[in-house]
Amino acid sequence: STLWGPDLSRAKIMDPAAMGMGGVQGAKYNMMAMTKLFDSMSKSCFRKCVSRFGQPDLAVGESTCIDRCTLKFIATAQLVTEKMQETHEQDMKRQQAMQQVGQSFGQG
């Protein structure tokens, strides 16, 4: 976390390598996921925070609202991603354990 909110330099939508994607395919996946996140965040925060359309600049309240909204949106997305990654890793471990059990019964 930084002074302005979550540290996005280490943010990852999902770990492409853990999903069997590497290199260019993984980079494309992350880019597409970040684009969707940014699009959702922009639409959501705009609808929530911007109420005046006659002025070329945002009012102070609108600007503050957008700052807070984007920080919360990104922090939430990062938390959900971490939980999804943990669940994925647990599923992979469970699947490996099931395969080992199946192999041990097949050999006996």
PyMOL commands that set and color helices and strands:
alter all, ss='L'
color gray80, all
select helices_A, chain A and resi 8-10+23-49+60-107
alter helices_A, ss='H'
color red, helices_A
deselect
rebuild
show_as cartoon
